[in-house]
Amino acid sequence: MFYPILAQAQAQGGNFSFYIMMGLMIVIFYFFMIRPQQKKAKDQKKFIDEIEKGDYVVTIGGVHGRIAEMEGDTFILEVEKGGRIKFNKSAIAMDSTKAAYKK
């Protein structure tokens, strides 16, 4: 004998487990992808806000130098024996000492 009510109950239970699995996938995605990226962005913003004149930095393009002047959202980077280049603060990638010891 075939019981259609029993077949419908099994199908609904399958949908419930699907929603549980999708929820777990979203939680895992958040903790392994989104949250670390937000933390990294927060740390980068804090580092850029704490930069001062005289700090040695590396830009996103790979230019190493010392900050000679700061004006609002821009700074002038002294690269070699008086060579000066103007950058936005967002172009700073990391502290030069961190770049030297990162392996």
Backbone atoms as SQL, in Angstrom:
CREATE TABLE atoms (id INTEGER PRIMARY KEY, chain TEXT, resi INTEGER, resn TEXT, atom TEXT, x REAL, y REAL, z REAL);
INSERT INTO atoms VALUES
  (1, 'A', 1, 'MET', 'N', 0.824, -1.184, 0.000),
  (2, 'A', 1, 'MET', 'CA', 0.000, 0.000, 0.000),
  (3, 'A', 1, 'MET', 'C', 0.874, 1.256, 0.000),
  (4, 'A', 2, 'PHE', 'N', 0.398, 2.264, -0.675),
  (5, 'A', 2, 'PHE', 'CA', 1.104, 3.534, -0.762),
  (6, 'A', 2, 'PHE', 'C', 0.353, 4.575, 0.063),
  (7, 'A', 3, 'TYR', 'N', 1.072, 5.240, 0.937),
  (8, 'A', 3, 'TYR', 'CA', 0.456, 6.261, 1.792),
  (9, 'A', 3, 'TYR', 'C', 0.973, 7.632, 1.364),
  (10, 'A', 4, 'PRO', 'N', 0.195, 8.438, 0.652),
  (11, 'A', 4, 'PRO', 'CA', 0.658, 9.742, 0.169),
  (12, 'A', 4, 'PRO', 'C', 0.990, 10.707, 1.308),
  (13, 'A', 5, 'ILE', 'N', 0.343, 10.585, 2.428),
  (14, 'A', 5, 'ILE', 'CA', 0.625, 11.469, 3.565),
  (15, 'A', 5, 'ILE', 'C', 2.043, 11.213, 4.079),
  (16, 'A', 6, 'LEU', 'N', 2.444, 9.961, 4.138),
  (17, 'A', 6, 'LEU', 'CA', 3.785, 9.606, 4.591),
  (18, 'A', 6, 'LEU', 'C', 4.841, 10.134, 3.625),
  (19, 'A', 7, 'ALA', 'N', 4.583, 10.082, 2.328),
  (20, 'A', 7, 'ALA', 'CA', 5.515, 10.590, 1.322),
  (21, 'A', 7, 'ALA', 'C', 5.677, 12.103, 1.456),
  (22, 'A', 8, 'GLN', 'N', 4.588, 12.810, 1.728),
  (23, 'A', 8, 'GLN', 'CA', 4.663, 14.254, 1.891),
  (24, 'A', 8, 'GLN', 'C', 5.442, 14.629, 3.149),
  (25, 'A', 9, 'ALA', 'N', 5.294, 13.891, 4.193),
  (26, 'A', 9, 'ALA', 'CA', 6.014, 14.165, 5.438),
  (27, 'A', 9, 'ALA', 'C', 7.513, 13.994, 5.236),
  (28, 'A', 10, 'GLN', 'N', 7.930, 13.009, 4.491),
  (29, 'A', 10, 'GLN', 'CA', 9.351, 12.804, 4.228),
  (30, 'A', 10, 'GLN', 'C', 9.917, 13.941, 3.383),
  (31, 'A', 11, 'ALA', 'N', 9.163, 14.416, 2.418),
  (32, 'A', 11, 'ALA', 'CA', 9.626, 15.513, 1.565),
  (33, 'A', 11, 'ALA', 'C', 9.806, 16.785, 2.390),
  (34, 'A', 12, 'GLN', 'N', 8.913, 17.046, 3.308),
  (35, 'A', 12, 'GLN', 'CA', 9.040, 18.236, 4.135),
  (36, 'A', 12, 'GLN', 'C', 10.239, 18.125, 5.064),
  (37, 'A', 13, 'GLY', 'N', 10.515, 16.971, 5.573),
  (38, 'A', 13, 'GLY', 'CA', 11.689, 16.774, 6.426),
  (39, 'A', 13, 'GLY', 'C', 12.967, 17.013, 5.644),
  (40, 'A', 14, 'GLY', 'N', 12.978, 16.679, 4.373),
  (41, 'A', 14, 'GLY', 'CA', 14.136, 16.926, 3.515),
  (42, 'A', 14, 'GLY', 'C', 14.383, 18.418, 3.338),
  (43, 'A', 15, 'ASN', 'N', 13.321, 19.199, 3.226),
  (44, 'A', 15, 'ASN', 'CA', 13.464, 20.649, 3.106),
  (45, 'A', 15, 'ASN', 'C', 14.037, 21.250, 4.377),
  (46, 'A', 16, 'PHE', 'N', 13.638, 20.744, 5.509),
  (47, 'A', 16, 'PHE', 'CA', 14.147, 21.241, 6.785),
  (48, 'A', 16, 'PHE', 'C', 15.656, 21.018, 6.896),
  (49, 'A', 17, 'SER', 'N', 16.119, 19.831, 6.532),
  (50, 'A', 17, 'SER', 'CA', 17.555, 19.559, 6.605),
  (51, 'A', 17, 'SER', 'C', 18.322, 20.404, 5.585),
  (52, 'A', 18, 'PHE', 'N', 17.712, 20.709, 4.459),
  (53, 'A', 18, 'PHE', 'CA', 18.334, 21.590, 3.467),
  (54, 'A', 18, 'PHE', 'C', 18.564, 22.982, 4.059),
  (55, 'A', 19, 'TYR', 'N', 17.567, 23.509, 4.749),
  (56, 'A', 19, 'TYR', 'CA', 17.700, 24.837, 5.349),
  (57, 'A', 19, 'TYR', 'C', 18.753, 24.847, 6.465),
  (58, 'A', 20, 'ILE', 'N', 18.836, 23.771, 7.203),
  (59, 'A', 20, 'ILE', 'CA', 19.871, 23.676, 8.241),
  (60, 'A', 20, 'ILE', 'C', 21.253, 23.682, 7.602),
  (61, 'A', 21, 'MET', 'N', 21.441, 22.920, 6.536),
  (62, 'A', 21, 'MET', 'CA', 22.734, 22.863, 5.851),
  (63, 'A', 21, 'MET', 'C', 23.102, 24.221, 5.240),
  (64, 'A', 22, 'MET', 'N', 22.135, 24.898, 4.652),
  (65, 'A', 22, 'MET', 'CA', 22.398, 26.224, 4.081),
  (66, 'A', 22, 'MET', 'C', 22.783, 27.215, 5.176),
  (67, 'A', 23, 'GLY', 'N', 22.103, 27.141, 6.312),
  (68, 'A', 23, 'GLY', 'CA', 22.447, 28.001, 7.445),
  (69, 'A', 23, 'GLY', 'C', 23.851, 27.743, 7.947),
  (70, 'A', 24, 'LEU', 'N', 24.220, 26.483, 8.051),
  (71, 'A', 24, 'LEU', 'CA', 25.576, 26.137, 8.485),
  (72, 'A', 24, 'LEU', 'C', 26.621, 26.621, 7.480),
  (73, 'A', 25, 'MET', 'N', 26.325, 26.515, 6.209),
  (74, 'A', 25, 'MET', 'CA', 27.264, 26.992, 5.191),
  (75, 'A', 25, 'MET', 'C', 27.465, 28.498, 5.281),
  (76, 'A', 26, 'ILE', 'N', 26.396, 29.227, 5.547),
  (77, 'A', 26, 'ILE', 'CA', 26.497, 30.679, 5.683),
  (78, 'A', 26, 'ILE', 'C', 27.330, 31.046, 6.907),
  (79, 'A', 27, 'VAL', 'N', 27.111, 30.357, 8.017),
  (80, 'A', 27, 'VAL', 'CA', 27.877, 30.623, 9.246),
  (81, 'A', 27, 'VAL', 'C', 29.361, 30.324, 9.016),
  (82, 'A', 28, 'ILE', 'N', 29.662, 29.202, 8.391),
  (83, 'A', 28, 'ILE', 'CA', 31.056, 28.841, 8.107),
  (84, 'A', 28, 'ILE', 'C', 31.688, 29.855, 7.168),
  (85, 'A', 29, 'PHE', 'N', 30.960, 30.258, 6.138),
  (86, 'A', 29, 'PHE', 'CA', 31.460, 31.263, 5.198),
  (87, 'A', 29, 'PHE', 'C', 31.772, 32.560, 5.931),
  (88, 'A', 30, 'TYR', 'N', 30.908, 32.969, 6.849),
  (89, 'A', 30, 'TYR', 'CA', 31.126, 34.207, 7.599),
  (90, 'A', 30, 'TYR', 'C', 32.406, 34.123, 8.433),
  (91, 'A', 31, 'PHE', 'N', 32.581, 33.037, 9.182),
  (92, 'A', 31, 'PHE', 'CA', 33.726, 32.950, 10.081),
  (93, 'A', 31, 'PHE', 'C', 35.052, 32.706, 9.377),
  (94, 'A', 32, 'PHE', 'N', 35.035, 32.102, 8.202),
  (95, 'A', 32, 'PHE', 'CA', 36.290, 31.831, 7.510),
  (96, 'A', 32, 'PHE', 'C', 36.610, 32.827, 6.400),
  (97, 'A', 33, 'MET', 'N', 35.652, 33.602, 5.927),
  (98, 'A', 33, 'MET', 'CA', 35.909, 34.516, 4.821),
  (99, 'A', 33, 'MET', 'C', 35.640, 35.976, 5.189),
  (100, 'A', 34, 'ILE', 'N', 34.460, 36.278, 5.648),
  (101, 'A', 34, 'ILE', 'CA', 34.058, 37.671, 5.837),
  (102, 'A', 34, 'ILE', 'C', 34.695, 38.285, 7.073),
  (103, 'A', 35, 'ARG', 'N', 34.624, 37.596, 8.195),
  (104, 'A', 35, 'ARG', 'CA', 35.130, 38.145, 9.457),
  (105, 'A', 35, 'ARG', 'C', 36.638, 38.433, 9.425),
  (106, 'A', 36, 'PRO', 'N', 37.494, 37.507, 8.935),
  (107, 'A', 36, 'PRO', 'CA', 38.918, 37.827, 8.861),
  (108, 'A', 36, 'PRO', 'C', 39.214, 39.015, 7.940),
  (109, 'A', 37, 'GLN', 'N', 38.464, 39.142, 6.855),
  (110, 'A', 37, 'GLN', 'CA', 38.674, 40.263, 5.941),
  (111, 'A', 37, 'GLN', 'C', 38.308, 41.580, 6.603),
  (112, 'A', 38, 'GLN', 'N', 37.233, 41.595, 7.390),
  (113, 'A', 38, 'GLN', 'CA', 36.851, 42.804, 8.110),
  (114, 'A', 38, 'GLN', 'C', 37.910, 43.180, 9.141),
  (115, 'A', 39, 'LYS', 'N', 38.461, 42.186, 9.833),
  (116, 'A', 39, 'LYS', 'CA', 39.499, 42.445, 10.832),
  (117, 'A', 39, 'LYS', 'C', 40.752, 43.015, 10.168),
  (118, 'A', 40, 'LYS', 'N', 41.113, 42.465, 9.024),
  (119, 'A', 40, 'LYS', 'CA', 42.292, 42.943, 8.298),
  (120, 'A', 40, 'LYS', 'C', 42.079, 44.389, 7.851),
  (121, 'A', 41, 'ALA', 'N', 40.908, 44.715, 7.339),
  (122, 'A', 41, 'ALA', 'CA', 40.610, 46.079, 6.899),
  (123, 'A', 41, 'ALA', 'C', 40.633, 47.053, 8.082),
  (124, 'A', 42, 'LYS', 'N', 40.128, 46.623, 9.225),
  (125, 'A', 42, 'LYS', 'CA', 40.127, 47.461, 10.424),
  (126, 'A', 42, 'LYS', 'C', 41.559, 47.740, 10.891),
  (127, 'A', 43, 'ASP', 'N', 42.396, 46.698, 10.896),
  (128, 'A', 43, 'ASP', 'CA', 43.798, 46.872, 11.295),
  (129, 'A', 43, 'ASP', 'C', 44.541, 47.796, 10.332),
  (130, 'A', 44, 'GLN', 'N', 44.277, 47.683, 9.026),
  (131, 'A', 44, 'GLN', 'CA', 44.923, 48.533, 8.027),
  (132, 'A', 44, 'GLN', 'C', 44.517, 49.988, 8.223),
  (133, 'A', 45, 'LYS', 'N', 43.229, 50.231, 8.480),
  (134, 'A', 45, 'LYS', 'CA', 42.754, 51.600, 8.703),
  (135, 'A', 45, 'LYS', 'C', 43.398, 52.194, 9.962),
  (136, 'A', 46, 'LYS', 'N', 43.493, 51.395, 11.017),
  (137, 'A', 46, 'LYS', 'CA', 44.122, 51.861, 12.259),
  (138, 'A', 46, 'LYS', 'C', 45.583, 52.203, 12.011),
  (139, 'A', 47, 'PHE', 'N', 46.291, 51.352, 11.251),
  (140, 'A', 47, 'PHE', 'CA', 47.699, 51.608, 10.936),
  (141, 'A', 47, 'PHE', 'C', 47.860, 52.909, 10.154),
  (142, 'A', 48, 'ILE', 'N', 47.013, 53.130, 9.157),
  (143, 'A', 48, 'ILE', 'CA', 47.108, 54.347, 8.342),
  (144, 'A', 48, 'ILE', 'C', 46.814, 55.584, 9.182),
  (145, 'A', 49, 'ASP', 'N', 45.863, 55.492, 10.104),
  (146, 'A', 49, 'ASP', 'CA', 45.539, 56.633, 10.961),
  (147, 'A', 49, 'ASP', 'C', 46.671, 56.964, 11.934),
  (148, 'A', 50, 'GLU', 'N', 47.487, 55.973, 12.315),
  (149, 'A', 50, 'GLU', 'CA', 48.555, 56.190, 13.286),
  (150, 'A', 50, 'GLU', 'C', 49.896, 56.554, 12.654),
  (151, 'A', 51, 'ILE', 'N', 49.961, 56.618, 11.333),
  (152, 'A', 51, 'ILE', 'CA', 51.207, 56.961, 10.633),
  (153, 'A', 51, 'ILE', 'C', 51.619, 58.386, 10.982),
  (154, 'A', 52, 'GLU', 'N', 52.912, 58.598, 11.190),
  (155, 'A', 52, 'GLU', 'CA', 53.434, 59.915, 11.531),
  (156, 'A', 52, 'GLU', 'C', 54.613, 60.263, 10.645),
  (157, 'A', 53, 'LYS', 'N', 54.978, 61.524, 10.668),
  (158, 'A', 53, 'LYS', 'CA', 56.146, 62.000, 9.926),
  (159, 'A', 53, 'LYS', 'C', 57.393, 61.279, 10.453),
  (160, 'A', 54, 'GLY', 'N', 58.232, 60.803, 9.541),
  (161, 'A', 54, 'GLY', 'CA', 59.459, 60.118, 9.916),
  (162, 'A', 54, 'GLY', 'C', 59.355, 58.603, 9.897),
  (163, 'A', 55, 'ASP', 'N', 58.145, 58.051, 9.764),
  (164, 'A', 55, 'ASP', 'CA', 57.972, 56.594, 9.710),
  (165, 'A', 55, 'ASP', 'C', 58.424, 56.062, 8.352),
  (166, 'A', 56, 'TYR', 'N', 59.007, 54.882, 8.365),
  (167, 'A', 56, 'TYR', 'CA', 59.397, 54.209, 7.129),
  (168, 'A', 56, 'TYR', 'C', 58.255, 53.285, 6.722),
  (169, 'A', 57, 'VAL', 'N', 57.802, 53.438, 5.470),
  (170, 'A', 57, 'VAL', 'CA', 56.649, 52.676, 4.991),
  (171, 'A', 57, 'VAL', 'C', 56.935, 52.086, 3.609),
  (172, 'A', 58, 'VAL', 'N', 56.041, 51.172, 3.215),
  (173, 'A', 58, 'VAL', 'CA', 56.041, 50.590, 1.873),
  (174, 'A', 58, 'VAL', 'C', 54.674, 50.881, 1.277),
  (175, 'A', 59, 'THR', 'N', 54.642, 51.369, 0.036),
  (176, 'A', 59, 'THR', 'CA', 53.370, 51.643, -0.617),
  (177, 'A', 59, 'THR', 'C', 52.845, 50.378, -1.282),
  (178, 'A', 60, 'ILE', 'N', 51.617, 50.442, -1.757),
  (179, 'A', 60, 'ILE', 'CA', 51.009, 49.311, -2.447),
  (180, 'A', 60, 'ILE', 'C', 51.803, 48.954, -3.696),
  (181, 'A', 61, 'GLY', 'N', 52.399, 49.956, -4.346),
  (182, 'A', 61, 'GLY', 'CA', 53.201, 49.729, -5.548),
  (183, 'A', 61, 'GLY', 'C', 54.593, 49.203, -5.259),
  (184, 'A', 62, 'GLY', 'N', 54.970, 49.119, -3.971),
  (185, 'A', 62, 'GLY', 'CA', 56.269, 48.575, -3.602),
  (186, 'A', 62, 'GLY', 'C', 57.353, 49.608, -3.371),
  (187, 'A', 63, 'VAL', 'N', 56.996, 50.888, -3.332),
  (188, 'A', 63, 'VAL', 'CA', 57.972, 51.953, -3.103),
  (189, 'A', 63, 'VAL', 'C', 58.282, 52.027, -1.610),
  (190, 'A', 64, 'HIS', 'N', 59.563, 51.959, -1.261),
  (191, 'A', 64, 'HIS', 'CA', 60.008, 52.060, 0.129),
  (192, 'A', 64, 'HIS', 'C', 60.513, 53.478, 0.363),
  (193, 'A', 65, 'GLY', 'N', 60.196, 54.035, 1.530),
  (194, 'A', 65, 'GLY', 'CA', 60.683, 55.365, 1.841),
  (195, 'A', 65, 'GLY', 'C', 60.239, 55.832, 3.214),
  (196, 'A', 66, 'ARG', 'N', 60.661, 57.080, 3.514),
  (197, 'A', 66, 'ARG', 'CA', 60.348, 57.703, 4.797),
  (198, 'A', 66, 'ARG', 'C', 59.371, 58.831, 4.556),
  (199, 'A', 67, 'ILE', 'N', 58.383, 58.958, 5.431),
  (200, 'A', 67, 'ILE', 'CA', 57.398, 60.028, 5.289),
  (201, 'A', 67, 'ILE', 'C', 58.047, 61.344, 5.692),
  (202, 'A', 68, 'ALA', 'N', 58.115, 62.274, 4.726),
  (203, 'A', 68, 'ALA', 'CA', 58.742, 63.571, 4.967),
  (204, 'A', 68, 'ALA', 'C', 57.726, 64.618, 5.417),
  (205, 'A', 69, 'GLU', 'N', 56.549, 64.606, 4.805),
  (206, 'A', 69, 'GLU', 'CA', 55.503, 65.576, 5.154),
  (207, 'A', 69, 'GLU', 'C', 54.142, 64.910, 5.048),
  (208, 'A', 70, 'MET', 'N', 53.200, 65.430, 5.840),
  (209, 'A', 70, 'MET', 'CA', 51.822, 64.933, 5.768),
  (210, 'A', 70, 'MET', 'C', 50.883, 66.122, 5.656),
  (211, 'A', 71, 'GLU', 'N', 49.924, 66.024, 4.716),
  (212, 'A', 71, 'GLU', 'CA', 48.949, 67.098, 4.504),
  (213, 'A', 71, 'GLU', 'C', 47.575, 66.475, 4.299),
  (214, 'A', 72, 'GLY', 'N', 46.782, 66.358, 5.328),
  (215, 'A', 72, 'GLY', 'CA', 45.437, 65.789, 5.206),
  (216, 'A', 72, 'GLY', 'C', 45.475, 64.330, 4.806),
  (217, 'A', 73, 'ASP', 'N', 44.926, 64.033, 3.620),
  (218, 'A', 73, 'ASP', 'CA', 44.884, 62.647, 3.136),
  (219, 'A', 73, 'ASP', 'C', 46.072, 62.294, 2.258),
  (220, 'A', 74, 'THR', 'N', 47.033, 63.189, 2.125),
  (221, 'A', 74, 'THR', 'CA', 48.209, 62.903, 1.304),
  (222, 'A', 74, 'THR', 'C', 49.468, 63.004, 2.150),
  (223, 'A', 75, 'PHE', 'N', 50.536, 62.412, 1.630),
  (224, 'A', 75, 'PHE', 'CA', 51.832, 62.527, 2.285),
  (225, 'A', 75, 'PHE', 'C', 52.916, 62.549, 1.224),
  (226, 'A', 76, 'ILE', 'N', 54.061, 63.086, 1.584),
  (227, 'A', 76, 'ILE', 'CA', 55.205, 63.104, 0.670),
  (228, 'A', 76, 'ILE', 'C', 56.211, 62.099, 1.188),
  (229, 'A', 77, 'LEU', 'N', 56.579, 61.176, 0.316),
  (230, 'A', 77, 'LEU', 'CA', 57.494, 60.095, 0.658),
  (231, 'A', 77, 'LEU', 'C', 58.871, 60.433, 0.117),
  (232, 'A', 78, 'GLU', 'N', 59.868, 60.452, 1.007),
  (233, 'A', 78, 'GLU', 'CA', 61.253, 60.686, 0.597),
  (234, 'A', 78, 'GLU', 'C', 61.867, 59.323, 0.305),
  (235, 'A', 79, 'VAL', 'N', 62.262, 59.101, -0.961),
  (236, 'A', 79, 'VAL', 'CA', 62.692, 57.774, -1.365),
  (237, 'A', 79, 'VAL', 'C', 64.198, 57.595, -1.392),
  (238, 'A', 80, 'GLU', 'N', 64.949, 58.539, -1.941),
  (239, 'A', 80, 'GLU', 'CA', 66.392, 58.373, -1.989),
  (240, 'A', 80, 'GLU', 'C', 67.065, 59.715, -2.179),
  (241, 'A', 81, 'LYS', 'N', 67.913, 60.086, -1.250),
  (242, 'A', 81, 'LYS', 'CA', 68.727, 61.300, -1.336),
  (243, 'A', 81, 'LYS', 'C', 67.965, 62.501, -1.890),
  (244, 'A', 82, 'GLY', 'N', 66.851, 62.805, -1.270),
  (245, 'A', 82, 'GLY', 'CA', 66.092, 63.987, -1.647),
  (246, 'A', 82, 'GLY', 'C', 64.985, 63.738, -2.645),
  (247, 'A', 83, 'GLY', 'N', 64.891, 62.558, -3.198),
  (248, 'A', 83, 'GLY', 'CA', 63.786, 62.254, -4.119),
  (249, 'A', 83, 'GLY', 'C', 62.485, 62.184, -3.348),
  (250, 'A', 84, 'ARG', 'N', 61.486, 62.952, -3.801),
  (251, 'A', 84, 'ARG', 'CA', 60.225, 63.025, -3.061),
  (252, 'A', 84, 'ARG', 'C', 59.065, 62.723, -4.002),
  (253, 'A', 85, 'ILE', 'N', 58.119, 61.910, -3.523),
  (254, 'A', 85, 'ILE', 'CA', 56.941, 61.527, -4.293),
  (255, 'A', 85, 'ILE', 'C', 55.713, 61.742, -3.419),
  (256, 'A', 86, 'LYS', 'N', 54.652, 62.271, -4.028),
  (257, 'A', 86, 'LYS', 'CA', 53.416, 62.525, -3.288),
  (258, 'A', 86, 'LYS', 'C', 52.447, 61.363, -3.502),
  (259, 'A', 87, 'PHE', 'N', 51.873, 60.840, -2.401),
  (260, 'A', 87, 'PHE', 'CA', 50.937, 59.718, -2.422),
  (261, 'A', 87, 'PHE', 'C', 49.715, 60.038, -1.570),
  (262, 'A', 88, 'ASN', 'N', 48.634, 59.310, -1.807),
  (263, 'A', 88, 'ASN', 'CA', 47.483, 59.326, -0.897),
  (264, 'A', 88, 'ASN', 'C', 47.779, 58.389, 0.267),
  (265, 'A', 89, 'LYS', 'N', 47.154, 58.636, 1.404),
  (266, 'A', 89, 'LYS', 'CA', 47.357, 57.758, 2.557),
  (267, 'A', 89, 'LYS', 'C', 46.899, 56.333, 2.268),
  (268, 'A', 90, 'SER', 'N', 45.912, 56.180, 1.409),
  (269, 'A', 90, 'SER', 'CA', 45.410, 54.847, 1.097),
  (270, 'A', 90, 'SER', 'C', 46.431, 54.002, 0.338),
  (271, 'A', 91, 'ALA', 'N', 47.510, 54.607, -0.154),
  (272, 'A', 91, 'ALA', 'CA', 48.540, 53.880, -0.894),
  (273, 'A', 91, 'ALA', 'C', 49.532, 53.177, 0.033),
  (274, 'A', 92, 'ILE', 'N', 49.462, 53.413, 1.342),
  (275, 'A', 92, 'ILE', 'CA', 50.380, 52.768, 2.280),
  (276, 'A', 92, 'ILE', 'C', 49.963, 51.316, 2.467),
  (277, 'A', 93, 'ALA', 'N', 50.900, 50.406, 2.264),
  (278, 'A', 93, 'ALA', 'CA', 50.600, 48.984, 2.435),
  (279, 'A', 93, 'ALA', 'C', 50.976, 48.514, 3.829),
  (280, 'A', 94, 'MET', 'N', 52.189, 48.852, 4.285),
  (281, 'A', 94, 'MET', 'CA', 52.629, 48.385, 5.603),
  (282, 'A', 94, 'MET', 'C', 53.829, 49.185, 6.075),
  (283, 'A', 95, 'ASP', 'N', 54.166, 48.966, 7.307),
  (284, 'A', 95, 'ASP', 'CA', 55.352, 49.545, 7.903),
  (285, 'A', 95, 'ASP', 'C', 56.569, 48.872, 7.288),
  (286, 'A', 96, 'SER', 'N', 57.613, 49.631, 6.997),
  (287, 'A', 96, 'SER', 'CA', 58.799, 49.084, 6.344),
  (288, 'A', 96, 'SER', 'C', 59.498, 48.029, 7.193),
  (289, 'A', 97, 'THR', 'N', 59.473, 48.182, 8.502),
  (290, 'A', 97, 'THR', 'CA', 60.110, 47.168, 9.358),
  (291, 'A', 97, 'THR', 'C', 59.372, 45.854, 9.295),
  (292, 'A', 98, 'LYS', 'N', 58.027, 45.898, 9.162),
  (293, 'A', 98, 'LYS', 'CA', 57.254, 44.669, 9.004),
  (294, 'A', 98, 'LYS', 'C', 57.580, 43.998, 7.680),
  (295, 'A', 99, 'ALA', 'N', 57.788, 44.806, 6.638),
  (296, 'A', 99, 'ALA', 'CA', 58.107, 44.245, 5.321),
  (297, 'A', 99, 'ALA', 'C', 59.471, 43.566, 5.336),
  (298, 'A', 100, 'ALA', 'N', 60.414, 44.103, 6.097),
  (299, 'A', 100, 'ALA', 'CA', 61.753, 43.519, 6.157),
  (300, 'A', 100, 'ALA', 'C', 61.763, 42.192, 6.886),
  (301, 'A', 101, 'TYR', 'N', 60.910, 42.038, 7.901),
  (302, 'A', 101, 'TYR', 'CA', 60.909, 40.815, 8.701),
  (303, 'A', 101, 'TYR', 'C', 59.876, 39.802, 8.277),
  (304, 'A', 102, 'LYS', 'N', 59.028, 40.162, 7.311),
  (305, 'A', 102, 'LYS', 'CA', 57.993, 39.236, 6.848),
  (306, 'A', 102, 'LYS', 'C', 58.614, 38.218, 5.893),
  (307, 'A', 103, 'LYS', 'N', 58.515, 36.952, 6.254),
  (308, 'A', 103, 'LYS', 'CA', 59.115, 35.904, 5.418),
  (309, 'A', 103, 'LYS', 'C', 58.187, 34.760, 5.248);
